[in-house]
Amino acid sequence: MKNDHEHVLLLILILAMLCTFSGCTNTMVPERTVMDGTGVLNLPDMFGSPLKITGDDGLIYIPSPFPADHFKNGDKVSFSGRTIPNPYYPVQTGIPIDLVLMRQISGNAGYIYGIGNVTFISSEGGFYGIVVDTGGKSGVVQYLPVDLDTEFAEDGMVVSFTAKWNPDVITIAQWGDPVNIVRMKKLM
């Protein structure tokens, strides 16, 4: 009887060790799905180099969708996005991301690209703002478009936009960063 008991304990110990070494204990670190960072923008050239952001962390990011206007090769940018599975790995070694927010790092001025929700704010007589939820370290970012077209003045509308940061504008709204809209598109 004692011998059978020892065999069962030994079998359990062996199974536990096999499980630990084979990874069935789920000790793997989950992959990041939200990326926040800063880096240098590298636009495609006539020699076929791909669009990418060379991150300050040493990683290469492949942003999509990408606003081609107003951003230049070599711009220092901050960005937020959600990872996309890479069907071309290992040929394409960068990390593809759905770009949610990208800003030129040039002091207080520069261009911004984002995907967010138009939101009606009822304070100070009411106005519309754009809320971008990066899902990462940047959190929720609020923009106050000082020149929003009436066709986009709809609470809850999802839009992609390119805007120019306008730190010189003074508003009574005390909400969000003032921006001038350069381009806007309704997504949903």
Summary of the structure (lengths in Angstrom):
residues: 188
radius of gyration: 24.0
end to end distance: 70.3
largest distance: 86.0
contacts: 507
relative contact order: 0.14
helix: 14%
strand: 41%
